Amino acid sequence: MSNSESVPADEKVAEEFATASIVDLLALSGAGNSEAMVSLAALFKQRGDVVNQELWLSRGVNRGNVTAMRRLAQVYFDPDDYRLTEALLHRAISLGDPMALTGFGNVHSFLGNSDEALAWFEKAGDAGDTNGMDYAGQEQYSKGHTAAAVDWWLKAATLGNSESMARMGLVHRNRGEFEEAIAFFTKAIDAGNRKAMVYLSGLYRDNDDLDASIRWLTRAAEAGDVPAMLRMGNHFLDNDEVEEAEKWFLQLAQVEKTSLGETAKAMYELAKICEGRKERAEATVWLKHATDLGNFDALGALLGIGPQVVLGSAQVA
């Protein structure tokens, strides 16, 4: 239930504990520091230890920590029975937490209740939560209410929401307002938004400045933007720079499987590169990995003619 593009909300460690070890956080949590409890839960989530994550969030809730309430509400969310989630969010709201209003909006958005989601997001926006403003803009835009969407995005962007800054850049791009689009994309980038680098790359490409386009795409890929990595690999392939393309595809193939489509495509491209070098065994391995992630091109290559590996128009007997 977050607008962050880099770290899931429930894995975020508070800035004050950024350099603290898990031992330090255990000591602080044991002494009753509820903020440390929330950060400790985040570290356990990063490690895949959901039992201890839930334990320390529950202790944070008992200490009245609203962040713990919101994160535990997310842990408990069940679309078939979300009473525990509602109870925790209501408790956070009663303590004056506007982000819990956004949490209710996310619940209804997930359930497909667009009108209810919009109502909650707008309540959150009116209460000052910039994520609520950004989501309210998205809901309004999906309903065809562009002017209302822009109003919310502009308000959120003015208050520092990088997602809304990027959206305002897209608004100006679609209007053909080149300089205004650049200004908003640049603000979003300065605020740490990687997607804005990709958008800026596309803006320069559409205006025939290919050097600037590749420069920004490279920055986005180096910053860890998954679609940008895939585009960089394809860019080098298109220019017959296979070794450079392979580097990007290999890097993307190692990314945690949070972006399955791009990762699978990279694996498929690696299979084609290996096939081009007559490395049949390696090609087959990459095809199988891509198939496991749902890439139908890779599946077709594996199943094309029995035991042989078919990639594109080439065939390895």
N, C-alpha and C positions, 0 to 999 in steps of 0.2 A: 504494500500500500504506500509506495513511495514514488517520487518523481526522479529519483537518482538513477543515472544510467550505468554507474560503475559498480557500486556495491549494493547488494540487496539490503533493504531497510533493517531486517533482523540480524544482519551480520556487521552492522556499523558499530564501531567502538567510539565512544565519546572522545573528542579531541584531547581533553585533559588526561586521558589514559592511553594516548596513542603509543607511548613508549613503555607502558607498564607491561610486565610479564604476567602470566597467568597466576603465578605465586603471589605477586603484588596484589592483584585483583582479588584473589581469595582472601588475603589478609584484610584488605579494605572492606570487602563484603562481609566478612565475619565480624567486623567491628560495627556493622550496621549501615554502611554507605550504600544507599539504594542506587545511585548512579553507577557505582562500581559493579553492583549486581547486574544491571542491565548490560554493561560492557562485557562482563564475564559470560553472561548468557550468549552474547554475540560471538565471543571467541569459541564457545562450545559449539555453536551452530556452524561456524566456519569449519570445525573439525568433524562435523556430522554427528555430534553427540546431542541428539534432541532431548534425551532424558534430562541431562544436566542443564540444557538450555531452558526447558520448561521449569525445572526446579528453581533456578535463580530468578527467572522472570516472576514466578509465583511469590518468591520472597520479596522481590521488588514491589509487587502489587500490595503485599501486606504492609509495606512501608509507605504506601500511598504514592508511588511513583507512576505518573501518567504515561510515560514512555513504556514502562513495563506493562501497563494495562493494554496499551495499543498493540504491542508486539505479541503479548499472550493472546489477545483477541484474534490476531492473525493465525497463531498456532492452532487455536481451537476451532477455527472457522470450518464449518461443515455445511454445504449448501442444502442438505436435507434437514439439518437441525442446528441453527446458529444462535440459539438462545444464550449460550455462554459468551459468544462473541458480542452480542447485543448488550449483555449485562456489563461486560468489561468496558465497552465503549461508552455506555451511559454513565458509568462511574467516572470515567475520565472527563466526560463532558461536564458532569456535576462539579468537577474540580477546576473547571475553566479552561480545558484543553481544546482549542479549535481544531487541532489535527484529528481528534476523535470524530469530529463532524465529517471530515474528509473520509475517515475510515468507514463511516456509515454509507457515504456515497459510493465507495469502492465495493462494499458488500452488495448494494443494489445494482451497481453496474455489472458486477459478475453474474448476478441472477437475471440480468436482462431487463431490469425495471428502470428504464431510461428516465422517466419523469421523476421517480423517487430519487434516483441518483443525482439528477440535476438539482433538485430541491436541496439535498444535503450539501452538495458541492457549493451551491450559492450561499448557504448558511455559513459554511466554512470560510468562503471568500469574504463575506461580510464581516466575519469575526477576525479576519486578518491572515488566514493561512494561505500562502501563495500557491501551494499545491492544489488546494481547493479551487482557487481562482483558475489555475491552468486547466484542471479537469472540467470545471464549469464551461470554460471556453470550448473544450473538445466536445462536450455534450451539445452545446448550442450549435456548433459547427455541423455536427452529425445530423441535426434537425433542419439544417439549411438556413440557420439564423447567423449569417456571417458577421453582421455588424455587432450583434451581442457577443459573439465569440471574440472578435477583435477587442472589444471593450475590456473583457476579462483578461485577455492575454497582455494587453498593453498595461493594465493595472499591475498584473503580476510581474511583468518584465521591469517595470519602473521600481518595484520593490525588491528586485534582484533574482527572480526566478529564471534560471538559465534556459529551461525548456520553453518558457513563454517567449524569451528573447529570440530563440531559434524559430519559433512559430511566427513571430512578427517578421523575421527575416523572410520566411516563406511567403507571408502575406504580401510583402513589398515586391518579392521576386515575381509573384503571379500577376502583380499589377504592372510589371515592367519598370519598377522603380529601383534601378540598379544601385545607386549610391545608398539609398535608405536600407536596402537589403544587406549590403555589405556592412553597414554600421551595426545593424542588429546581430548579424552573424558574428561579427568581431567581438561585440559585447558578450555574446554567449560563450565564445571560445575563451575569452579572458576569465569567464566565470567557471571554466572547466568543462564545458559541454563539447564532447567529441563529435557528436552528430553534426553540430554546426560547421565543423571543418569539412565534412562530407558535402553538406549543402553548399558551402562556399566554393568548394571544388567544382560542383556542378554548375554553379552560377558562372564561374569563369569559363568553364567548358562551353556553356551555351552562348557565351559572348566571344568565343574563338580565341581565348587566352589560354592555350593548352599548357604552357609552362607553369602559369600560376595554378591551373587546375591540378596538375600532377603534384606540384609542391604541397598544396593543401591536402590532397588525398594521401600523400606520403606521411604528412604529419599526423593525420587521423589514424592511419594504419600503425604507425610507430607508437601512438598513444594507446593502442589496443582495440581500436574499433574494428569489429569483426567484418562487417560488410566492406569496409575500406581495404582490409587485408585481401579479401577475395578479389576486389577490383584491381588492386595492385598486381596480383598474380596474373589476372586476365590481361592487364595492360602489357605486361612484359611478354606474355604469350603472343599477343597480337603483333608485337614488334620483334618476334622471333628471338627473344632473349630468354631462352628456356631455363638457364641456370638461375637467373634472378627470379623468374616465375616460381621455380621449384622452392626457393628459399621462403617465399611468402606462403605458398601452399603448405609447406612443412610446418611453418610457424602456426598457421591457422589450424592444422590438424592436431596440434598439441593443446589448443585452447580447450578449457573445460567445456563439456558439452552443453553449454547454455544457449548456443545458437546452432542447432542441429543442421539446419538447411545449408548454411554457409560452410560449416565444417565438412559435411558430407560432399558438397560440391568440390571443396579443396581436395579431398581424398580421391574423388573421381578423376580430377585433373592430374593428380600425382600418378594414378594408375596409367593414364594416357602417356604421361612423360616416360614412365618406366617401360611401357610397351614400345615407345619409340626407340628406346635403347636396347630393345630385345631382352629386357629383364623380366621375364615371364612370371617368375615366382613372386617378385616384389609387386608387380602389377596386380596379380591375383589377390595378394594380401590387402592392398588398398581397395580393390573392388569389394572385397568382403566387408571391410570396415565401413565403406560408404553404404553398402547394402544394409548393414545392421542399423544405420542411422536413417534408413528410409529413402535412399536415392534410387529412383527407378531406372535411371540411365545405367547405373552400376549393376543393378539387378538384371537388366536386359543384356548387358555385356556378359554377365556370368552365365545366363541361361540361353544365350543366343544359339549356340550349336554344341550343346552337351559339354564335354570336358575342355573344349577350346575356349580361349579368352578372346572376345571380340571387342575392340575399342574403336569407335568411329567407323571408318571405312577399312581399318587395318585388321588383320587376323593373324594370331600366332597359333600355329598348329601344334 
